[in-house]
Amino acid sequence: MQETSLTYNNSLFRFYYLCHYLPLTAGSDTLSRSLLKFKRGIQPDLDAWIECSLEVFHKIPLSPDTTIIRALRHDETKVRETPLTSLDLLGRALAATFHCRYLPSLLCKSRPTLSNKGLSRGQRRAELKDVYSITPEVLSPSLNPPFLLIDDILTTGTTIRMIIRTLRRFFPLNPLQIFTLAKVDYDPGINRASPLHSQNYHLEEGTGWVAAEDPAPYFDRDPTPSPSEDPTPHNHLDDLKNSIRTNFK
């Protein structure tokens, strides 16, 4: 887990990410290729990235009243109920595990936008200016929950900053943290120093994710849940995903 900060309007926002992403123009490494598979929902990469994220969040102060939201894709104006994206599965898994609220429908856009790929920082800023808004009936601006904003890859930070700008307009005092799976870097060897792994997966350079032969149960953060909570451990991610599908129908 890497921790730094992202600035917007002279304010600092805590920013966490798992590893670095090497763009194809700068080369290729196993982690970066796997992240592209995550974005497409390919297994076992999808489960491995979600499980790695769940494990590192045990070290991050994520209060139960946190509202989790995600960045919208360039072709989205609002979150679609189906099909679920990989980020939706990640957001729902975080919410289910840490007893938070996943509310991606809070954000909306006035129009589809161009893909950021190939655009300069200035072009991205112009393309996204005044595009994001919120849906007030989803969450009243009078409420004061902390926000966790998630995305898969942070490149220039333009999208994240435009979302922060929108949230600050409607929720000026709410605490806000950012989490992405990766942050762009152009050093081909940067991920070798910090291999990614979880309880049930480890990444072999040049090969990909290798799953444990006997997956260990995945337990909630609190080892002594209250009587109203389900104390049953989730066996790997399968039970957790089934629980998510049931609870969010």
Residue pairs with C-beta under 8 A, 6 or more apart in sequence:
1 16
1 17
1 18
1 56
1 59
1 60
2 16
2 17
2 18
2 19
2 183
2 194
3 14
3 15
3 16
4 15
5 12
5 13
5 14
5 15
6 12
6 13
6 15
6 157
6 160
6 161
6 164
6 178
7 13
8 161
8 164
8 165
8 168
9 165
9 168
13 164
13 176
13 177
13 178
14 177
14 178
15 154
15 177
15 178
15 179
15 180
16 56
16 60
16 177
16 178
16 179
16 180
17 154
17 179
17 180
17 181
17 182
17 183
18 49
18 52
18 53
18 56
18 181
18 182
18 196
19 31
19 181
19 182
19 191
19 194
19 196
20 31
20 182
20 183
20 184
20 185
20 187
20 190
20 191
21 31
21 32
21 35
21 153
21 181
21 182
21 183
21 184
21 185
22 28
22 29
22 31
22 32
22 184
22 185
22 186
22 187
22 188
22 190
22 191
23 32
23 184
23 186
24 32
26 186
26 188
27 188
29 188
29 191
29 192
29 205
30 191
30 203
30 204
30 205
30 206
30 207
30 208
31 182
31 191
31 196
31 203
32 182
32 191
33 208
34 45
34 48
34 49
34 203
34 208
34 209
35 45
35 49
35 152
35 153
35 181
35 182
37 45
37 46
38 45
38 46
38 49
38 86
38 152
38 181
39 86
39 152
40 86
41 85
41 86
41 89
44 201
44 208
44 209
44 211
45 208
45 209
46 86
46 89
47 201
47 236
47 237
48 198
48 201
48 203
48 209
48 211
49 86
49 90
49 181
50 89
50 90
50 93
50 237
51 198
51 199
51 200
51 201
51 218
51 236
51 237
52 196
52 197
52 198
52 201
53 90
53 93
53 94
53 179
53 181
54 93
54 94
54 97
54 198
54 218
55 198
55 199
57 94
57 97
57 98
58 221
60 177
60 179
62 94
62 98
62 100
62 148
63 100
63 146
64 98
64 99
64 100
65 100
65 101
65 145
65 146
66 98
66 100
66 101
66 145
66 146
66 147
66 148
67 100
67 101
67 103
67 106
67 139
67 145
67 146
67 147
67 148
68 91
68 94
68 95
68 100
68 101
68 102
68 103
68 104
68 147
68 148
68 150
69 91
69 102
69 103
69 104
69 106
69 107
69 147
69 148
69 149
69 150
69 163
70 79
70 87
70 88
70 91
70 104
70 107
70 149
70 150
70 151
71 87
71 107
71 149
71 150
71 151
71 159
71 160
71 163
72 78
72 79
72 107
72 108
72 109
72 132
73 85
74 112
74 113
74 114
74 115
74 116
75 112
76 109
76 112
77 108
77 109
77 110
77 111
77 112
78 105
78 107
78 108
78 109
78 135
79 88
79 104
79 105
79 107
84 92
86 152
87 150
87 151
87 152
88 102
88 104
89 241
89 244
90 150
91 102
91 104
91 150
92 102
92 244
92 248
93 237
93 240
93 241
93 244
94 100
94 102
94 148
94 150
95 101
95 102
96 240
96 243
96 244
96 247
97 218
97 220
97 221
97 240
98 221
99 229
100 148
101 145
102 248
103 138
103 139
105 135
105 138
106 134
106 135
106 138
106 139
107 132
107 133
107 134
107 135
107 163
107 166
108 132
108 133
108 134
108 135
109 131
109 132
109 133
110 130
110 131
110 133
111 131
113 127
113 128
113 131
114 127
116 124
116 127
116 155
116 156
116 158
116 159
119 127
121 156
121 158
124 156
124 158
124 159
125 158
125 162
128 158
128 159
128 162
129 162
131 162
132 162
132 163
132 165
132 166
133 166
134 141
134 166
134 167
134 170
136 170
139 145
141 170
141 171
144 171
144 173
144 174
145 174
146 174
146 175
146 176
146 177
147 167
147 171
147 174
147 175
147 176
147 177
148 176
148 177
148 178
148 179
149 160
149 163
149 164
149 167
149 176
149 177
149 178
149 179
150 178
150 179
150 180
151 159
151 160
151 178
151 179
151 180
151 181
152 180
152 181
152 182
153 180
153 181
153 182
153 183
153 184
154 160
154 178
154 180
154 182
154 183
154 184
155 184
160 178
164 176
167 174
167 176
192 205
195 202
195 203
195 205
196 203
197 203
199 212
199 216
199 218
200 211
200 212
200 215
200 216
200 218
200 236
201 209
201 210
201 211
201 212
202 209
202 210
203 209
203 210
204 210
215 235
215 236
216 236
217 233
217 234
217 235
217 236
218 233
218 234
218 235
218 236
218 237
218 239
218 240
219 233
219 234
220 229
220 233
220 234
222 229
225 231
230 243
232 239
234 240
234 243
